[in-house]
Amino acid sequence: MLVVSVPASGSVTPKDTCSFPSAAGRRNLSRCSSDPYLTTGSRPNSDTCTAVPAFNAPGGSFGATYGRNRIAVGTRPTYIWGNVQYTCVNTTDAAGVVSNKTGADGQPCHRLNPSDAPVTGSVVRDSIVADANPIAQTSFLNTLRYKRMTFTALLDWRQGGFTSDMTKNLFDEGGNSRDFDATSPTSGVPLGQFRYAAFSAGNIAEYIDNGTFLKLREINVAFDAPAAWAAKARAREMRVSVQARNLWTNTNYWSFDPEFNNFGNANFNRFIDLAPYPSNRQFFFSIDLGY
């Protein structure tokens, strides 16, 4: 609750009603108040999977081609597993001894990025690509009251949390993604063609996108009408309000909404973005009567 300073004697003038508190002479005023709420959470740093044989997470997905969750010892269940290229693969014998290999490039086995030069004998492996779980999520809700007016706003911020952006994949396949003709790491090859070629060669990395966003989730303005207004409707009290949702989003995410999941509110594979309809901006006007 916001508290304001008040003179030792005399009435409070309008300019005093929203000032910050002084060291002394403070009290709460019903004319002006603010109720901020901040909630935040972060993902655990520890691995949570127990000692069970590895298996693909249940629920909808499109397999390693587009990414899916997998349950395995020593990994998080939120990791996105998908096809990734490596120069070679190390092997392990029956005694558990690892034999480190060397690829055709003369280097120890390592992951190939889409922009790297091709390496003869490279292989495609089902591997961890990213984490669908955000690094942190924060919501800020504040209600400000001044005289008869009430203003409420909700901001949501998500840091990290990757998705499988199949929407971008489909647009690239059709040659009509908005940045298809942009410059790519390969000279003379449009960006959309570069991304889809890497995907076709068995590397999903170009379609695993960062889902960081800041959203103005909701805003509401309400007016507590005078008793005379309510009396005309034979009511004891009246409130007039205007509400809006999904007004503004700030994100570098390629597709429409990083929160979208093709398989709904599932326990696993909650990161598949497949050509969703954009979230609607919604506006509401209401008159509430109390009897």
N, C-alpha and C positions, 0 to 999 in steps of 0.2 A: 504494500500500500504506500502510495506517495504521500508524504507529510509536508505541510507548508508552514512557513513562518507567519506569525500573527503579531501585530503590535500589542503592547501591554494593555492598552485600552483603546476603545473605539472599534469601528466596524472594519471588516476586510473589504478592500476595494478589488475590482476585477483584476487588476494587474498583480495582486498578491496571491490569487487563487492557484497559480501553477508554478510558484517559485520553489526552489530547493530549500530544504530545512536549514535553519541556522542552529547554532550551538545551544540556544536556549529559547524558551517561549514557543514550543512547537505543539501542535495538536493535529489530529486528523480532521479533514473537512470532507463532507459528503459531496460538495460541489465538484471536486476534482480528485480523481484517484486513478492509479495505474496498477494493474495486476499482471506482472510479467512472469512467465513460466519458461524455464529452459530445461530440456531433457536431452541427454546425449548418451551415446554408447559406442563402444569400440569392439572389434573382433578379438577373440582370444589369440594369444601367441603360441599356445601349446597345441599339439596334435591331439585329436579326440577319438580317433578310430581305435577300437580294441583289436585284440589278436584273433582275427577271423580270416579265413581265406578271402583274398580279394575278389570282388564282384562288382558288376556295373549296377549303379543305383536304380531302383525301380522307378516307374513312372515314365511319362512321355519324353522322348528325345529323338534325335535323328542320327544317333551313333557318333563314332569318332570323327566322321566326315565334317560334322558341324559342332561337335563338342557335347559332352555330357558329364555328369558326376560319376565318380567311381569310389567305392569304399575299399580302402587298402590301409594296412598297418603303416603308421608313421606319416600319414597324410591327413589333411582336413577333408571332410565330406563335401565342402563347398568348392573344392578345386575343380576347374574345368579341364577335363582331359580331352585331347583331340589329336588329329594327325599332325605331326611335325617331322621335318626332314633332319637327318643326322648324316655326317660324313661316313660313319661306320658305327658298329655296335660292339661294346665290350661283352665278353662272355664270362660265365661263372660255371666252374666244374661242380661235380657232385659233392666235393668237400667244402664248397662255398668259397673257393679261391677265385678272385676276379682276375681275368686276363685282359689287360689293357691293350687295345688295338690302336693302329695308326691308319688314318684315312689316306686316300690317293693324293691329298694335298700335303702329305708329310706331317700333319699335325695329329695329336691325340683326338680321339672321337669327340666331336662337338656338334652342337646344334647349328643348323644353317638358317639364317634369316632370309626372307624373300629377296632382299637386295644383294645377298652374297653371290659370288660367282658359282656356277654349278661345279660339283665335285663328282668325278666318276666313281660309281659304286655306292653313292649315297642311298640311304634307306629311309623309309617312312615308318615312324614309330608312334604308337598311341601313348602320349606323354602329357604331363601337366603343362598347361599353357598359361593359366592365370587363375585368380581367385574371384569367384562370383560374389563373395561376401564383402561388403564395403569395409574400408579401413575404419570409418567412423560415420555415424549419423547423428545429426543434431536438429532439434525442432525448437523454434522460438514462438511462443504464443503470448500476445500481450493484449490486454483490454484496457482502454483508456476511457474514463468517464468524465464528462465535463457538463455540469448542469443537467439538462435533459438528454444530452447526446451520449451515445456509447459507440466507440470505435474498437473493433476487434480485427486482428490480423494474425495469420499463421504463416511462418516461413519454415521451409524444410531444406536442409543442406545435407547432401550425401557426398562423401569423399571416397572415390574408388568404387569398386564393385564392377567387375567386367561382365560383358554380355557377348553372346554369339549373335552377331548382327547379320542375320540371314536376309534382312531387307536390303542391305547394301549389296550383298552377294547377288540377289535377284536382279537388282538394277544394273549391276555390272554385267551380268550375263546377257541382259537385253541391250546393253550399250547405251543406256539412257540415264545413268546416274548423274547427279548434278555436277560432279567433279570428274567425270569420265575422261575428259580431254586435258585435265591438269597434268603438270609435269611429274614424271615418275623417276625413280632412281635409275632406270634404264633409258638411255638416250634414244629418242625417237619412238618410244612406246608410251601411249597414253596411260594415265594412272589407273583407270578402270580396267584396261586390258592387262596391265601389269599385275594388279591384285588378283584378277580372275585366273590368270595363268599360273600364279603361285599356288592358288587354291587347287587348281586342276592337277598340279604336280604333287599334291599331297601336303600342302602347308596351310593350315587354317589360320595362322597368325594374323593375316591381313584383315580378317573378319572377327577378331576378338577385340572389342572396343571398350574403352574406359567409360563407365557410366556416371561420372561425377556430375552433379547438378545442384543448382540453387533454385528453389521454386517458391513463388508467392502462392501458396496453396489455397488460401481463402481470405477474404476480407468482408467485413460486415459493418454496416452503419445503421444504427437504430436511434429512434427518437421517441421518448416517452411523452406522449401528448398530454396537454392540460386536461384536467378533469372535465372542463366544459365540452371538449371534443368528445370524450368518452360518453358524456351524458346524452349527446345527440343520438348515439347508437344504443341508448339505454344500458350502457355498460359502466362498470366501476372504474376501469382503467383501459388505456389504449396504447399500443406500441406500433409504430410504423418502421419497417426495416427494409433495407436493400442489401442483398448478399451476392457476391460473385466468387466463382471458383475457377481455378486453373488460369489465372490472369496472365502470368508471366513465368517464363523458365529461362534460366541462363545456363547453357551447357555447350560443350564442344562435341557432344555425341552426334554421330552421323545421322541416325534415323530419327524417328518421331519422339519416342519416349523411352528412356533407359529403364523405366520401371515396368514396362510391358513384359509379359511372359505368355508365350503361345499356349502353354499348358495350364494356365490359371494359377490358382493358389496351391500349387503342389509342394510337397515336402522337399523334393529334389528337382534338379533341372529347371530351376526358376529363372533362367537367364536367356531363354531363346526368344529372340525378337524376329518374328516372321510376318512382315508386311501388315502391321496393325493399323487400324483406323486411328488417327490422332485423337488425343484426349479433347473432349469438348470444353469450350469455355461456357460456363453456365451462369445465368443471372436469374435472381429471384427477387420478387417484390411481395411483401406480406404486410397485412394488417392484423394484429393480434388484439383480441378483446378479452377482458377479464370481467366476470360477473360475480 
